[in-house]
Amino acid sequence: MRHMKTLSVKIPDPLAKWLLGEAKQTRRSRSELVREALEAKRQGNGGKPKRRSLADALLECGGTFDGPGDLSTNPRYMDDFGK
């Protein structure tokens, strides 16, 4: 991990509550959400974070997996589902 600087900011209570809820819902830290929003703003995305695919998110976990890209494309993968 690269070196990070610490920044303290004061935000209104409603924004703080929203940020905490968003962090819990997405299972990400508040710092990560703020960094992502700042980076999106810096890159000119209008402050909207870049959407990532699940595969991109899993790459950050340190690995990948083999298998079909989408199990729904071949019905035989669902033959034993629910049994």
Number of C-alpha atoms within 10 A of each C-alpha: 3 4 4 6 5 6 6 5 5 6 9 7 9 9 10 13 12 11 17 15 13 15 16 12 9 9 9 12 14 16 13 11 17 13 13 16 18 16 16 16 14 11 12 10 13 10 14 14 17 11 7 8 8 8 13 11 10 12 11 9 9 7 8 11 9 5 7 10 9 8 11 10 10 10 8 10 12 11 9 7 7 5 4
